[in-house]
Amino acid sequence: MRKISDEKDIPALRERFFAVRVRTKANQTRIKGWDESRKAVLIDIAAAPEDGKANKELIKHLSRLLGKRAAIMSGQRCRDKIIQVED
């Protein structure tokens, strides 16, 4: 895993589709780094994975960070997800 100092250090965040790996019940919601072997953005989510709370927080965080609407295309019920960023 490569830690980052700024979200702009992760080129995948500029793509229309990208992979994420989520860790729930974290201390805070944040981009944690980049996993080169999985080709995925590592994201900590403060919410618990119940009733879609963690997914909602993930989308809210990514949409705010990217300034565009984001959606989960696959992985609704697992920690590995594919995100789509809408124009």
NUPA-167916 format. One record per residue: x, y, z of N, C-alpha, C in turn; residue in one letter. Coordinates in steps of 0.001 Angstrom, whole numbers, plus 500000, padded with zeros to 6 digits. Each point is the difference from the previous one (the first is absolute). Layout:
N
XYZXYZXYZA/...
This chain:
87
500835498833500000499165501167500000500889501242500000M/499616500943499174500711501278499950499152501046500705R/500550500605501051499286501078500687500096501249499144K/499046500894500186499974501208499196499978501226500896I/500507501088499477499943501249500741498823500847499517S/499536499723498787498901500768499422499227499075499059D/498684500143499972499182499155499129500379500152498537E/500559501143499629500386500233498607501167499114499579K/500650499352500974501104499088499705499513498681499406D/498693499760499993499453498734499508499362500234498643I/500673499596498908499469500234498656498636499360499762P/499709498888500645498716499309499787498819500908500320A/500169500950500911498904500886500377499608500949498872L/500827500064498936499661500829498846499305499207498905R/499850498704500185499367499134499006498493499977500189E/499279499559498951498546499893500095499585498793500848R/500754498903499912499775498797500811501282499690500753F/499875499626501267501177499565500752499572499064501124F/500966499220500464499747499019501057500342500604501356A/499233499612501009500299500389501373499931498767500898V/500735500064501068499911499001501066499691500776501268R/498917499642500658499474500760501125500257499268501316V/500375500785501018500081499485501369498983500794500810R/499011499323500541498943500666500757500354500094501481T/499189500758500718500173500217501440501367500615500332K/500502500840499102501272500682500224499772501219500900A/501070500589500479499895501191500844499431501188499243N/500346500085498713499506501099499172499902499529498554Q/499201500701499214499882499692498576501091500766499268T/500833499238499253501118500625499290500566499063498952R/500697500587499040500763499211499042501273499590500731I/500251498704500033501144499509500760501240499815499129K/499800499572498750501156499760499139499622499283498730G/500997499370499402499850499292498739500581498610500142W/499229498969499638500471498622500040500382499604498575D/501293499959499736500497499716498657499621498604499538E/500029499021500880499692498618499595498529499837499606S/499113500737500645498568499941499669499588501075499000R/500899500955499770499677501171499164498749500682500533K/499996500266501302498816500542500667500375501102500976A/499117500984500094500119501065500985499541499423501342V/500781500199501038499649499525501337499291501120500742L/498806499710500513499196501021500658499514499489501343I/500213500792501033499440499724501316498652500699500097D/498995499292500504498655500542500177499640499877501476I/499549501099500599499661499991501423498715499208500283A/499090499960499055498706499340500222500146498477500040A/499039499369500659499938498535500048499332499485498725A/500328498767499593499423499452498778498616499379500233P/499075500811500441498648499502500251498988500960499381E/498992499445499390498937500788499368500524500986498964D/501106499683499355500533500853498944500685501264500487G/500208500130501312500589501222500555501412500255499482K/500826498964499956501381500176499537500025500364498515A/499149499388499191499944500333498578499567501448499789N/499024500439500749499528501396499885501113500974500378K/500713499691501066501095500875500419501124500003498967E/500295498832499420501021499907498952499648500900498823L/498777499898499504499573500792498844499990501492500339I/499540500336501184499981501405500428501426500560500036K/500923499227500571501392500435500115500645500163498624H/499831499004499126500601500074498668499396501127499168L/498695500179500073499349501069499244500508501370500440S/500156500190501295500509501266500532501460500210499584R/500798498948500093501418500074499666500219500300498520L/499238499320499133500195500123498559499209501155499385L/499021500500500720499173501063499461499054499535498912G/499772498702499941499107499385499019499213498900500686K/498908499595499384499184498922500557500708498658499794R/500028499198501042500608498663499942498934498964500321A/500197498791499471499056498899500248500774498687500083A/499473499074500783500591498662500097499424499157498871I/500858499520499108499549499186498872499967498516500356M/500929499564500832499979498614500485500649499958501371S/499608499001500783500565499828501330499164500610501108G/498711500094499804499120500576501015500144499304501356Q/500281498713499998500005499232501250501376499444500366R/501049500588499430501348499541500361500936501204500105C/501203499754500460500927501114500201500688500459498729R/500032499151498970500579500382498713498888500494499091D/500155501222499469498934500636499228500556500635498740K/499147500173499005500314500768498812499141501263500068I/500664501137499883499330501297500076499942500615498611I/498867500600499686499848500769498764499830501472500375Q/500746500845499320499881501448500189499266500542498797V/498906500693500246499180500540498918500470501384499633E/499879500319498728500411501337499494499030501063500417D/
